[in-house]
């Protein structure tokens, strides 16, 4: 036998005849002004890269025409093959040299910057403040002022014309040390270091197992900035390297040299020189953006 339970009817609310009930107004905007502005800025920023692809896929006669073409042509692979098979410009070797120089320099800058930033932020030693002030002063000296002394030093070390001459002067960065020092102050609590000390960890063990994982977002940002700076560096490699050890920027300068400039060849070489940077940003973009966002939230 089942009990029959009836629900109590809901009270009826009388609505005055003079009062009208309006349905909630749903405001839907298919495209907001913010999206329009961001799309326009993004398209404006990406246009030089797109135009480079257009120029790299066209013959010289199209590049010099007025108005210039705005759609890609059909000679992209022909121009790329002309760049890679150019006997005077060993572009493939230039790309390999630049990858080696940029990778070694980036790894050294990130490691030494993390180590020095941790020391300046959390360790107490004699002369810490004057040393930090000296590091800041190095950021105010233009790079051009140090080219002649660096060139003389590389000559005395018999490194002129070789790849180590490009990397050695830039293994440590004053900006990197300052950036990591500021990040350590904000992101690394003293209680974490005290716990590691109570567990018997040494300074180096604390650095590798406690400090480095905390610094990973800022280290990713510093790595990208350093890699881009070394990849696009032209003046110092142009001065210190010989014809047998070019970098990408030196090879592009030689492509544009001479009495006649093959614009399609230069654009195709520039496209090849940009591709590794795009690959690096695609592979590490998420960590880099995450590091920038985390740094912004902490600040």
C-alpha positions in Angstrom: 0.0 0.0 0.0 1.5 3.3 -1.0 0.8 6.6 0.6 -0.6 9.2 -1.8 1.0 12.6 -1.2 -0.3 15.7 -2.9 1.8 18.8 -3.4 0.4 22.0 -2.0 -0.6 24.2 -4.9 1.6 27.3 -5.3 -0.1 30.6 -4.3 -1.3 32.6 -7.2 0.1 36.1 -7.2 -2.3 38.6 -8.7 -0.7 41.1 -11.1 -2.3 44.5 -11.3 -3.9 45.2 -14.6 -1.9 48.4 -14.9 1.5 46.7 -14.3 3.1 44.9 -17.2 5.8 42.1 -16.8 8.7 42.6 -19.1 11.0 39.7 -20.1 14.7 40.2 -19.1 16.5 42.0 -21.8 19.4 40.0 -23.1 22.0 42.1 -24.6 24.0 40.2 -27.1 26.8 41.8 -29.0 28.3 39.6 -31.7 31.5 41.6 -31.9 32.6 43.9 -29.0 34.7 47.0 -29.7 37.6 45.5 -27.7 37.7 42.6 -30.1 37.6 44.9 -33.1 40.5 47.0 -31.8 42.6 44.0 -30.8 42.0 42.4 -34.2 43.0 45.6 -36.0 46.2 45.9 -33.9 47.0 42.3 -34.4 46.6 42.5 -38.1 48.6 45.7 -38.2 51.5 44.0 -36.3 51.4 40.9 -38.4 51.3 42.8 -41.7 55.2 43.2 -42.1 55.6 39.4 -41.6 52.9 38.7 -44.2 54.4 41.3 -46.6 57.8 39.6 -46.2 56.2 36.3 -47.3 54.6 38.0 -50.3 57.9 39.6 -51.4 59.8 36.3 -50.9 57.3 34.5 -53.2 57.5 37.1 -56.0 60.1 37.9 -58.7 62.1 41.1 -58.6 59.9 42.7 -61.3 56.8 42.3 -59.1 58.5 43.7 -56.0 59.5 47.0 -57.7 56.1 47.4 -59.3 53.7 50.2 -58.3 51.4 49.5 -56.5 53.2 46.5 -54.9 51.5 43.1 -54.9 49.6 42.1 -51.7 49.0 38.4 -52.5 51.7 35.6 -52.4 53.2 34.5 -55.7 54.4 31.2 -57.0 58.2 31.5 -56.7 58.6 31.0 -52.9 60.5 27.7 -53.1 62.5 28.9 -56.1 63.8 31.9 -54.1 64.4 29.8 -51.0 66.4 27.3 -53.2 68.4 30.2 -54.6 69.3 31.3 -51.0 70.3 27.9 -49.8 72.3 27.1 -53.0 74.1 30.4 -53.1 77.9 29.5 -53.3 79.0 32.9 -51.9 76.6 32.9 -48.9 76.6 29.6 -46.9 73.2 30.4 -45.4 72.6 26.9 -43.9 76.0 27.2 -42.1 75.0 30.6 -40.9 71.8 29.3 -39.4 73.6 26.5 -37.6 76.2 29.0 -36.3 73.5 31.4 -35.0 71.7 28.5 -33.3 74.9 27.5 -31.5 75.7 31.1 -30.5 72.2 32.0 -29.3 71.7 28.7 -27.5 75.0 28.8 -25.6 74.6 32.4 -24.7 71.0 32.0 -23.6 71.8 29.0 -21.4 74.7 30.9 -19.8 72.8 34.1 -19.2 69.8 32.3 -17.6 72.0 30.2 -15.3 74.3 33.0 -14.2 71.4 35.5 -13.8 69.5 33.0 -11.6 72.6 32.3 -9.5 73.5 36.0 -9.1 69.9 37.1 -8.6 69.5 34.6 -5.7 72.8 35.7 -4.2 71.9 39.4 -4.3 68.4 38.9 -3.0 68.8 36.3 -0.2 72.4 36.0 0.8 74.4 38.3 3.1 78.0 39.0 2.1 80.5 41.8 2.2 80.2 44.3 -0.7 76.7 43.1 -1.8 75.3 46.6 -2.3 78.3 48.1 -4.2 78.4 45.0 -6.4 74.7 45.3 -7.2 75.2 49.0 -8.0 78.1 48.1 -10.4 75.8 45.6 -12.1 73.2 48.4 -12.6 75.9 50.7 -14.0 76.8 48.2 -16.7 73.3 48.5 -18.0 73.8 52.2 -18.6 76.9 51.9 -20.8 76.2 51.7 -24.5 77.3 48.5 -26.1 79.1 50.4 -28.9 81.6 51.8 -26.3 82.9 48.4 -25.5 83.4 47.1 -29.1 87.0 48.2 -29.5 88.3 46.9 -26.1 86.4 43.6 -26.8 87.9 43.3 -30.2 91.4 43.9 -28.8 90.8 41.3 -26.1 89.6 38.7 -28.6 92.6 39.3 -30.7 95.0 38.8 -27.8 93.1 35.6 -27.0 93.5 34.5 -30.6 89.7 34.1 -30.9 89.0 36.6 -33.7 87.1 35.0 -36.5 85.7 32.2 -34.4 82.3 31.6 -32.8 83.5 31.7 -29.2 84.4 35.4 -29.8 80.7 36.1 -30.5 79.5 34.3 -27.3 82.1 35.0 -24.6 81.4 38.8 -24.1 77.7 38.1 -23.6 77.6 35.1 -21.3 76.5 37.4 -18.4 73.9 40.1 -18.6 73.4 42.9 -16.2 69.7 43.1 -17.1 69.3 39.4 -16.5 70.9 39.7 -13.0 68.7 42.6 -12.1 65.5 40.9 -13.4 66.1 37.7 -11.5 67.1 39.5 -8.3 63.8 41.4 -8.4 61.8 38.2 -9.1 63.5 36.4 -6.2 62.6 39.1 -3.8 58.9 38.9 -4.7 58.5 35.2 -5.4 60.8 33.3 -3.0 59.8 33.5 0.7 62.4 33.3 3.4 60.5 30.6 5.2 61.2 28.2 2.2 64.9 28.8 2.4 64.9 28.4 6.2 63.1 25.1 5.9 65.7 23.9 3.4 68.5 25.0 5.8 66.9 23.1 8.7 66.8 20.0 6.5 70.6 20.3 6.1 70.7 21.4 2.5 73.8 23.4 1.4 73.6 26.7 -0.5 74.1 25.0 -3.9 71.6 22.2 -3.1 69.1 24.8 -2.0 69.6 26.7 -5.3 69.2 23.8 -7.6 66.3 22.1 -5.7 64.4 25.0 -4.2 65.2 28.2 -5.9 65.4 27.2 -9.6 61.9 25.7 -9.7 60.5 28.9 -8.3 62.3 31.0 -10.9 61.2 29.0 -13.9 58.6 31.5 -15.2 61.0 34.4 -15.1 63.8 32.3 -16.5 61.6 31.4 -19.5 61.0 35.2 -20.2 64.7 36.0 -19.8 65.6 33.0 -22.1 63.3 34.3 -24.9 64.5 37.9 -24.7 68.2 36.8 -24.7 67.7 34.3 -27.6 66.0 37.0 -29.7 68.7 39.6 -28.9 71.6 37.2 -29.8 69.8 36.0 -32.9 69.2 39.5 -34.2 72.7 40.8 -33.2 74.5 42.1 -36.2 77.3 44.6 -35.3 79.5 42.5 -33.1 79.4 39.3 -35.2 80.0 41.5 -38.3 83.2 42.9 -36.7 84.7 39.8 -35.2 83.8 37.0 -37.5 85.4 36.1 -40.8 83.8 34.9 -44.1 84.0 31.2 -43.1 81.9 31.7 -39.9 78.9 33.9 -40.7 75.8 34.3 -38.6 72.3 34.8 -40.1 72.4 38.6 -39.8 75.9 38.8 -41.4 74.7 36.5 -44.2 71.7 38.7 -44.8 73.9 41.7 -45.0 76.0 40.0 -47.6 72.9 39.0 -49.6 71.9 42.7 -49.7 75.5 43.9 -50.7 77.0 44.5 -54.1 76.1 46.8 -57.0 72.7 45.1 -57.5 70.4 44.0 -54.7 68.2 41.0 -55.4 65.2 41.9 -53.2 63.5 38.6 -53.7 66.6 36.8 -52.6 66.9 39.1 -49.5 63.3 38.6 -48.5 63.6 34.8 -48.9 66.7 34.8 -46.7 65.0 37.0 -44.2 62.1 34.5 -44.1 64.5 31.6 -43.4 66.1 33.7 -40.7 62.8 34.4 -38.9 61.5 30.8 -39.0 63.7 29.5 -36.0 62.4 32.4 -33.8 58.8 31.5 -34.7 59.5 27.8 -33.8 61.0 28.9 -30.4 58.0 31.0 -29.6 55.6 28.3 -30.6 57.3 25.7 -28.5 57.8 27.9 -25.4 55.0 30.5 -25.9 52.8 29.1 -23.2 55.6 29.1 -20.5 56.6 32.6 -21.6 53.1 34.1 -21.5 52.5 32.3 -18.2 55.7 33.8 -16.8 54.8 37.3 -17.9 51.3 37.0 -16.4 52.6 35.5 -13.1 55.2 38.3 -12.8 52.4 40.9 -13.5 50.2 39.4 -10.8 53.0 39.3 -8.2 53.9 42.9 -8.9 
